[in-house]
Amino acid sequence: MSEHEMKRLRRVYAAFERWDFDALEESVTHDMELILPDAVPFGGRRHGHDGIRSFARLFQDHLEAGFADPDDFLDAGDRIVVVGRIRGQARKTGRDFEVPFAHVWGFTDGVPSECRSYFDTAPVNAALEWSPPTDR
């Protein structure tokens, strides 16, 4: 990955930190795909700018937290892996949580087009006092 992709991705995290969707939309593809664990109430697969806004509304409905606090941006050839922490407080319970994450980013023509998010959902759900639905 080039320095251009790294800089663009840092702008994505800065936009998420401010929940600045205009800046975020300028920094990702129009068909951006965001994939989070299904085991949290704001999880699942989201597509495009509307999907990202939908994710953000759900996230902010449940949590007083930033999207992510990145520590390292790692060049993984055709991807960038970002590792860091998600920390915050559940709105309903007031309980705090902190979990490490890994985000695996894909690019289209040098622009972020996919983010797969990996983190331990148990501490988040414990803070939320939420249980994922079980398939029966």
PyMOL commands that place a pseudoatom at each C-alpha (Angstrom):
pseudoatom trace, name=CA, resn=MET, resi=1, chain=A, elem=C, hetatm=0, pos=[0.000, 0.000, 0.000]
pseudoatom trace, name=CA, resn=SER, resi=2, chain=A, elem=C, hetatm=0, pos=[1.190, 3.491, -0.728]
pseudoatom trace, name=CA, resn=GLU, resi=3, chain=A, elem=C, hetatm=0, pos=[1.418, 6.447, 1.591]
pseudoatom trace, name=CA, resn=HIS, resi=4, chain=A, elem=C, hetatm=0, pos=[-1.614, 7.848, -0.258]
pseudoatom trace, name=CA, resn=GLU, resi=5, chain=A, elem=C, hetatm=0, pos=[-3.814, 4.947, 0.926]
pseudoatom trace, name=CA, resn=MET, resi=6, chain=A, elem=C, hetatm=0, pos=[-2.464, 5.250, 4.482]
pseudoatom trace, name=CA, resn=LYS, resi=7, chain=A, elem=C, hetatm=0, pos=[-3.231, 8.985, 4.590]
pseudoatom trace, name=CA, resn=ARG, resi=8, chain=A, elem=C, hetatm=0, pos=[-6.702, 8.488, 3.162]
pseudoatom trace, name=CA, resn=LEU, resi=9, chain=A, elem=C, hetatm=0, pos=[-7.432, 5.818, 5.757]
pseudoatom trace, name=CA, resn=ARG, resi=10, chain=A, elem=C, hetatm=0, pos=[-6.244, 8.079, 8.570]
pseudoatom trace, name=CA, resn=ARG, resi=11, chain=A, elem=C, hetatm=0, pos=[-8.758, 10.670, 7.274]
pseudoatom trace, name=CA, resn=VAL, resi=12, chain=A, elem=C, hetatm=0, pos=[-11.486, 8.018, 7.522]
pseudoatom trace, name=CA, resn=TYR, resi=13, chain=A, elem=C, hetatm=0, pos=[-10.718, 7.425, 11.207]
pseudoatom trace, name=CA, resn=ALA, resi=14, chain=A, elem=C, hetatm=0, pos=[-10.539, 11.177, 11.883]
pseudoatom trace, name=CA, resn=ALA, resi=15, chain=A, elem=C, hetatm=0, pos=[-13.956, 11.626, 10.216]
pseudoatom trace, name=CA, resn=PHE, resi=16, chain=A, elem=C, hetatm=0, pos=[-15.446, 8.749, 12.227]
pseudoatom trace, name=CA, resn=GLU, resi=17, chain=A, elem=C, hetatm=0, pos=[-13.988, 10.264, 15.416]
pseudoatom trace, name=CA, resn=ARG, resi=18, chain=A, elem=C, hetatm=0, pos=[-15.968, 13.455, 14.736]
pseudoatom trace, name=CA, resn=TRP, resi=19, chain=A, elem=C, hetatm=0, pos=[-18.916, 11.562, 13.180]
pseudoatom trace, name=CA, resn=ASP, resi=20, chain=A, elem=C, hetatm=0, pos=[-18.358, 13.897, 10.205]
pseudoatom trace, name=CA, resn=PHE, resi=21, chain=A, elem=C, hetatm=0, pos=[-20.201, 12.102, 7.428]
pseudoatom trace, name=CA, resn=ASP, resi=22, chain=A, elem=C, hetatm=0, pos=[-19.420, 14.651, 4.728]
pseudoatom trace, name=CA, resn=ALA, resi=23, chain=A, elem=C, hetatm=0, pos=[-15.681, 14.122, 5.271]
pseudoatom trace, name=CA, resn=LEU, resi=24, chain=A, elem=C, hetatm=0, pos=[-16.187, 10.376, 5.588]
pseudoatom trace, name=CA, resn=GLU, resi=25, chain=A, elem=C, hetatm=0, pos=[-18.121, 10.138, 2.325]
pseudoatom trace, name=CA, resn=GLU, resi=26, chain=A, elem=C, hetatm=0, pos=[-15.362, 12.083, 0.555]
pseudoatom trace, name=CA, resn=SER, resi=27, chain=A, elem=C, hetatm=0, pos=[-12.808, 9.553, 1.837]
pseudoatom trace, name=CA, resn=VAL, resi=28, chain=A, elem=C, hetatm=0, pos=[-14.456, 6.241, 0.840]
pseudoatom trace, name=CA, resn=THR, resi=29, chain=A, elem=C, hetatm=0, pos=[-16.048, 4.778, -2.282]
pseudoatom trace, name=CA, resn=HIS, resi=30, chain=A, elem=C, hetatm=0, pos=[-19.744, 5.384, -2.933]
pseudoatom trace, name=CA, resn=ASP, resi=31, chain=A, elem=C, hetatm=0, pos=[-20.358, 1.637, -2.518]
pseudoatom trace, name=CA, resn=MET, resi=32, chain=A, elem=C, hetatm=0, pos=[-18.251, 1.216, 0.636]
pseudoatom trace, name=CA, resn=GLU, resi=33, chain=A, elem=C, hetatm=0, pos=[-18.968, -2.000, 2.526]
pseudoatom trace, name=CA, resn=LEU, resi=34, chain=A, elem=C, hetatm=0, pos=[-18.745, -2.079, 6.327]
pseudoatom trace, name=CA, resn=ILE, resi=35, chain=A, elem=C, hetatm=0, pos=[-18.899, -5.509, 7.974]
pseudoatom trace, name=CA, resn=LEU, resi=36, chain=A, elem=C, hetatm=0, pos=[-19.164, -5.862, 11.752]
pseudoatom trace, name=CA, resn=PRO, resi=37, chain=A, elem=C, hetatm=0, pos=[-19.887, -8.920, 13.926]
pseudoatom trace, name=CA, resn=ASP, resi=38, chain=A, elem=C, hetatm=0, pos=[-23.565, -9.876, 13.861]
pseudoatom trace, name=CA, resn=ALA, resi=39, chain=A, elem=C, hetatm=0, pos=[-23.398, -10.549, 17.618]
pseudoatom trace, name=CA, resn=VAL, resi=40, chain=A, elem=C, hetatm=0, pos=[-23.766, -6.835, 18.529]
pseudoatom trace, name=CA, resn=PRO, resi=41, chain=A, elem=C, hetatm=0, pos=[-26.952, -4.797, 17.999]
pseudoatom trace, name=CA, resn=PHE, resi=42, chain=A, elem=C, hetatm=0, pos=[-25.211, -2.437, 15.545]
pseudoatom trace, name=CA, resn=GLY, resi=43, chain=A, elem=C, hetatm=0, pos=[-23.468, -5.273, 13.695]
pseudoatom trace, name=CA, resn=GLY, resi=44, chain=A, elem=C, hetatm=0, pos=[-24.012, -6.734, 10.282]
pseudoatom trace, name=CA, resn=ARG, resi=45, chain=A, elem=C, hetatm=0, pos=[-23.166, -5.764, 6.729]
pseudoatom trace, name=CA, resn=ARG, resi=46, chain=A, elem=C, hetatm=0, pos=[-23.760, -2.183, 5.550]
pseudoatom trace, name=CA, resn=HIS, resi=47, chain=A, elem=C, hetatm=0, pos=[-23.412, -0.861, 2.003]
pseudoatom trace, name=CA, resn=GLY, resi=48, chain=A, elem=C, hetatm=0, pos=[-22.753, 2.624, 0.676]
pseudoatom trace, name=CA, resn=HIS, resi=49, chain=A, elem=C, hetatm=0, pos=[-22.952, 5.975, 2.357]
pseudoatom trace, name=CA, resn=ASP, resi=50, chain=A, elem=C, hetatm=0, pos=[-26.520, 5.354, 3.575]
pseudoatom trace, name=CA, resn=GLY, resi=51, chain=A, elem=C, hetatm=0, pos=[-25.399, 2.075, 5.127]
pseudoatom trace, name=CA, resn=ILE, resi=52, chain=A, elem=C, hetatm=0, pos=[-22.586, 3.788, 7.000]
pseudoatom trace, name=CA, resn=ARG, resi=53, chain=A, elem=C, hetatm=0, pos=[-25.001, 6.409, 8.323]
pseudoatom trace, name=CA, resn=SER, resi=54, chain=A, elem=C, hetatm=0, pos=[-27.404, 3.641, 9.375]
pseudoatom trace, name=CA, resn=PHE, resi=55, chain=A, elem=C, hetatm=0, pos=[-24.593, 1.876, 11.248]
pseudoatom trace, name=CA, resn=ALA, resi=56, chain=A, elem=C, hetatm=0, pos=[-23.615, 5.146, 12.959]
pseudoatom trace, name=CA, resn=ARG, resi=57, chain=A, elem=C, hetatm=0, pos=[-27.185, 5.816, 14.131]
pseudoatom trace, name=CA, resn=LEU, resi=58, chain=A, elem=C, hetatm=0, pos=[-27.455, 2.333, 15.642]
pseudoatom trace, name=CA, resn=PHE, resi=59, chain=A, elem=C, hetatm=0, pos=[-23.984, 2.569, 17.184]
pseudoatom trace, name=CA, resn=GLN, resi=60, chain=A, elem=C, hetatm=0, pos=[-24.734, 5.959, 18.738]
pseudoatom trace, name=CA, resn=ASP, resi=61, chain=A, elem=C, hetatm=0, pos=[-28.180, 4.791, 19.932]
pseudoatom trace, name=CA, resn=HIS, resi=62, chain=A, elem=C, hetatm=0, pos=[-26.464, 2.122, 22.018]
pseudoatom trace, name=CA, resn=LEU, resi=63, chain=A, elem=C, hetatm=0, pos=[-23.061, 3.560, 22.884]
pseudoatom trace, name=CA, resn=GLU, resi=64, chain=A, elem=C, hetatm=0, pos=[-21.375, 6.729, 23.973]
pseudoatom trace, name=CA, resn=ALA, resi=65, chain=A, elem=C, hetatm=0, pos=[-18.155, 5.934, 22.170]
pseudoatom trace, name=CA, resn=GLY, resi=66, chain=A, elem=C, hetatm=0, pos=[-16.038, 6.664, 19.173]
pseudoatom trace, name=CA, resn=PHE, resi=67, chain=A, elem=C, hetatm=0, pos=[-15.924, 4.270, 16.235]
pseudoatom trace, name=CA, resn=ALA, resi=68, chain=A, elem=C, hetatm=0, pos=[-12.389, 3.221, 17.081]
pseudoatom trace, name=CA, resn=ASP, resi=69, chain=A, elem=C, hetatm=0, pos=[-9.119, 4.410, 18.587]
pseudoatom trace, name=CA, resn=PRO, resi=70, chain=A, elem=C, hetatm=0, pos=[-6.459, 3.162, 16.150]
pseudoatom trace, name=CA, resn=ASP, resi=71, chain=A, elem=C, hetatm=0, pos=[-2.971, 2.361, 17.422]
pseudoatom trace, name=CA, resn=ASP, resi=72, chain=A, elem=C, hetatm=0, pos=[-1.241, 0.955, 14.337]
pseudoatom trace, name=CA, resn=PHE, resi=73, chain=A, elem=C, hetatm=0, pos=[-1.764, 0.959, 10.583]
pseudoatom trace, name=CA, resn=LEU, resi=74, chain=A, elem=C, hetatm=0, pos=[-0.104, -2.131, 9.123]
pseudoatom trace, name=CA, resn=ASP, resi=75, chain=A, elem=C, hetatm=0, pos=[0.667, -2.600, 5.449]
pseudoatom trace, name=CA, resn=ALA, resi=76, chain=A, elem=C, hetatm=0, pos=[-0.586, -6.062, 4.490]
pseudoatom trace, name=CA, resn=GLY, resi=77, chain=A, elem=C, hetatm=0, pos=[0.137, -5.942, 0.763]
pseudoatom trace, name=CA, resn=ASP, resi=78, chain=A, elem=C, hetatm=0, pos=[-3.175, -5.274, -0.975]
pseudoatom trace, name=CA, resn=ARG, resi=79, chain=A, elem=C, hetatm=0, pos=[-4.876, -4.445, 2.353]
pseudoatom trace, name=CA, resn=ILE, resi=80, chain=A, elem=C, hetatm=0, pos=[-4.254, -2.313, 5.404]
pseudoatom trace, name=CA, resn=VAL, resi=81, chain=A, elem=C, hetatm=0, pos=[-4.878, -3.778, 8.848]
pseudoatom trace, name=CA, resn=VAL, resi=82, chain=A, elem=C, hetatm=0, pos=[-5.637, -1.298, 11.604]
pseudoatom trace, name=CA, resn=VAL, resi=83, chain=A, elem=C, hetatm=0, pos=[-5.405, -2.424, 15.223]
pseudoatom trace, name=CA, resn=GLY, resi=84, chain=A, elem=C, hetatm=0, pos=[-6.489, -0.494, 18.258]
pseudoatom trace, name=CA, resn=ARG, resi=85, chain=A, elem=C, hetatm=0, pos=[-9.249, -0.247, 20.854]
pseudoatom trace, name=CA, resn=ILE, resi=86, chain=A, elem=C, hetatm=0, pos=[-12.936, 0.477, 20.990]
pseudoatom trace, name=CA, resn=ARG, resi=87, chain=A, elem=C, hetatm=0, pos=[-13.904, 1.964, 24.303]
pseudoatom trace, name=CA, resn=GLY, resi=88, chain=A, elem=C, hetatm=0, pos=[-16.965, 3.691, 25.574]
pseudoatom trace, name=CA, resn=GLN, resi=89, chain=A, elem=C, hetatm=0, pos=[-20.049, 3.510, 27.698]
pseudoatom trace, name=CA, resn=ALA, resi=90, chain=A, elem=C, hetatm=0, pos=[-23.419, 1.859, 27.137]
pseudoatom trace, name=CA, resn=ARG, resi=91, chain=A, elem=C, hetatm=0, pos=[-26.148, 4.501, 27.059]
pseudoatom trace, name=CA, resn=LYS, resi=92, chain=A, elem=C, hetatm=0, pos=[-28.771, 2.268, 28.721]
pseudoatom trace, name=CA, resn=THR, resi=93, chain=A, elem=C, hetatm=0, pos=[-26.653, 0.957, 31.604]
pseudoatom trace, name=CA, resn=GLY, resi=94, chain=A, elem=C, hetatm=0, pos=[-23.842, 3.487, 31.983]
pseudoatom trace, name=CA, resn=ARG, resi=95, chain=A, elem=C, hetatm=0, pos=[-21.352, 0.594, 32.024]
pseudoatom trace, name=CA, resn=ASP, resi=96, chain=A, elem=C, hetatm=0, pos=[-17.919, 1.072, 30.474]
pseudoatom trace, name=CA, resn=PHE, resi=97, chain=A, elem=C, hetatm=0, pos=[-16.138, -1.308, 28.125]
pseudoatom trace, name=CA, resn=GLU, resi=98, chain=A, elem=C, hetatm=0, pos=[-12.856, -1.532, 26.242]
pseudoatom trace, name=CA, resn=VAL, resi=99, chain=A, elem=C, hetatm=0, pos=[-11.997, -4.133, 23.623]
pseudoatom trace, name=CA, resn=PRO, resi=100, chain=A, elem=C, hetatm=0, pos=[-9.160, -4.501, 21.127]
pseudoatom trace, name=CA, resn=PHE, resi=101, chain=A, elem=C, hetatm=0, pos=[-10.099, -4.571, 17.451]
pseudoatom trace, name=CA, resn=ALA, resi=102, chain=A, elem=C, hetatm=0, pos=[-8.640, -5.363, 14.066]
pseudoatom trace, name=CA, resn=HIS, resi=103, chain=A, elem=C, hetatm=0, pos=[-10.040, -3.692, 10.959]
pseudoatom trace, name=CA, resn=VAL, resi=104, chain=A, elem=C, hetatm=0, pos=[-9.064, -5.146, 7.603]
pseudoatom trace, name=CA, resn=TRP, resi=105, chain=A, elem=C, hetatm=0, pos=[-9.436, -2.556, 4.836]
pseudoatom trace, name=CA, resn=GLY, resi=106, chain=A, elem=C, hetatm=0, pos=[-9.719, -3.186, 1.131]
pseudoatom trace, name=CA, resn=PHE, resi=107, chain=A, elem=C, hetatm=0, pos=[-9.259, -0.535, -1.549]
pseudoatom trace, name=CA, resn=THR, resi=108, chain=A, elem=C, hetatm=0, pos=[-10.563, 0.207, -5.012]
pseudoatom trace, name=CA, resn=ASP, resi=109, chain=A, elem=C, hetatm=0, pos=[-8.330, 2.471, -7.095]
pseudoatom trace, name=CA, resn=GLY, resi=110, chain=A, elem=C, hetatm=0, pos=[-6.595, 3.690, -3.915]
pseudoatom trace, name=CA, resn=VAL, resi=111, chain=A, elem=C, hetatm=0, pos=[-9.848, 4.534, -2.096]
pseudoatom trace, name=CA, resn=PRO, resi=112, chain=A, elem=C, hetatm=0, pos=[-11.140, 2.595, 0.956]
pseudoatom trace, name=CA, resn=SER, resi=113, chain=A, elem=C, hetatm=0, pos=[-13.992, 0.376, -0.241]
pseudoatom trace, name=CA, resn=GLU, resi=114, chain=A, elem=C, hetatm=0, pos=[-14.347, -2.319, 2.420]
pseudoatom trace, name=CA, resn=CYS, resi=115, chain=A, elem=C, hetatm=0, pos=[-13.812, -2.620, 6.162]
pseudoatom trace, name=CA, resn=ARG, resi=116, chain=A, elem=C, hetatm=0, pos=[-14.131, -5.891, 8.036]
pseudoatom trace, name=CA, resn=SER, resi=117, chain=A, elem=C, hetatm=0, pos=[-14.201, -5.330, 11.788]
pseudoatom trace, name=CA, resn=TYR, resi=118, chain=A, elem=C, hetatm=0, pos=[-13.106, -7.985, 14.273]
pseudoatom trace, name=CA, resn=PHE, resi=119, chain=A, elem=C, hetatm=0, pos=[-13.483, -7.617, 18.048]
pseudoatom trace, name=CA, resn=ASP, resi=120, chain=A, elem=C, hetatm=0, pos=[-14.629, -9.533, 21.122]
pseudoatom trace, name=CA, resn=THR, resi=121, chain=A, elem=C, hetatm=0, pos=[-18.341, -8.787, 21.321]
pseudoatom trace, name=CA, resn=ALA, resi=122, chain=A, elem=C, hetatm=0, pos=[-18.860, -10.223, 24.836]
pseudoatom trace, name=CA, resn=PRO, resi=123, chain=A, elem=C, hetatm=0, pos=[-17.582, -7.182, 26.800]
pseudoatom trace, name=CA, resn=VAL, resi=124, chain=A, elem=C, hetatm=0, pos=[-19.639, -4.817, 24.617]
pseudoatom trace, name=CA, resn=ASN, resi=125, chain=A, elem=C, hetatm=0, pos=[-22.798, -6.891, 25.049]
pseudoatom trace, name=CA, resn=ALA, resi=126, chain=A, elem=C, hetatm=0, pos=[-22.170, -7.206, 28.792]
pseudoatom trace, name=CA, resn=ALA, resi=127, chain=A, elem=C, hetatm=0, pos=[-22.000, -3.414, 29.070]
pseudoatom trace, name=CA, resn=LEU, resi=128, chain=A, elem=C, hetatm=0, pos=[-25.173, -3.145, 26.979]
pseudoatom trace, name=CA, resn=GLU, resi=129, chain=A, elem=C, hetatm=0, pos=[-26.875, -5.991, 28.877]
pseudoatom trace, name=CA, resn=TRP, resi=130, chain=A, elem=C, hetatm=0, pos=[-27.836, -7.294, 25.438]
pseudoatom trace, name=CA, resn=SER, resi=131, chain=A, elem=C, hetatm=0, pos=[-27.942, -10.858, 24.155]
pseudoatom trace, name=CA, resn=PRO, resi=132, chain=A, elem=C, hetatm=0, pos=[-27.858, -11.660, 20.476]
pseudoatom trace, name=CA, resn=PRO, resi=133, chain=A, elem=C, hetatm=0, pos=[-30.884, -13.553, 19.204]
pseudoatom trace, name=CA, resn=THR, resi=134, chain=A, elem=C, hetatm=0, pos=[-30.380, -17.282, 18.945]
pseudoatom trace, name=CA, resn=ASP, resi=135, chain=A, elem=C, hetatm=0, pos=[-31.288, -19.203, 15.812]
pseudoatom trace, name=CA, resn=ARG, resi=136, chain=A, elem=C, hetatm=0, pos=[-33.724, -22.012, 16.497]
for i in range(1, 136): cmd.bond("trace and resi %d" % i, "trace and resi %d" % (i + 1))
show_as sticks, trace
zoom trace
